């Protein structure tokens, strides 16, 4: 991205946070609005991932702390298979094989009657004796490393799912409020099209993205808990409320009913 593009993008972010900026924003093309929406979403999602690093690095310690809370957590480990069981069948992630017949070259976990093999740090195969699962409470370093390896393996899938969830949330909010806004515009006899209402709603999601994604990592560290307890509301509800207020003001300004300097 060229310096001029970065500057333009930054100016657009600032404009989208101030109702007066929508005099210009609602006249932009649909392609420009969509490009801005996904560019900002990706940028903030990456920022949220970076802010989540401390929580991810402390995840093994958190697992140990939670396991130590159990007075007793034991399992009776015993499996028996006639033939290897692959889950899923074509591209196995987990393989059960009590006869130890399969060469562990694919997937994340290979479970026999006596051992659990899994891919740990740097994709290196680690072996964990099944007896480690018979008593899990009180903290178990081997089990902790096993759980952490699974979490790391699932991380890309979870990240993609979260990205899609956030994207759909903002697109749904933009579509819903643009429809409601357009109805209000018709009733007020102003001259704004449904497309313009949608573009403004898309730009107005900026305030939601900033609050949701930049604060998202901190909820795992418990830093937002005192705020939620004190005021009885979640930051997600606050971001939605700010989006609604900003969008309502943007509609009024763009329709010429209100002039802000």
Secondary structure, DSSP 4 states (H G I P E B T S, - for coil): --HHHHHHHHHHHHHHTSGGGHHHHTTS-HHHHHHHHHHHHHHHHHHHHHHTHHHHHTHHHHHHHHHTT-S--B-------SS-EEESSSS-SEEE-TT--S---SSSEEE-SSEEEEE-GGG-EEEEEGGGGSB-TT--HHHHHHHHHHHHHHHHHHHHHHHHHHHHHHHHHHHHHHHHHHHHHHHHT----HHHHHHHHHHHHHHHHHHHHHHHGGGGGTTTHHHHHHHS--HHHHHHHHHHHHHHHHHHHHTTS----
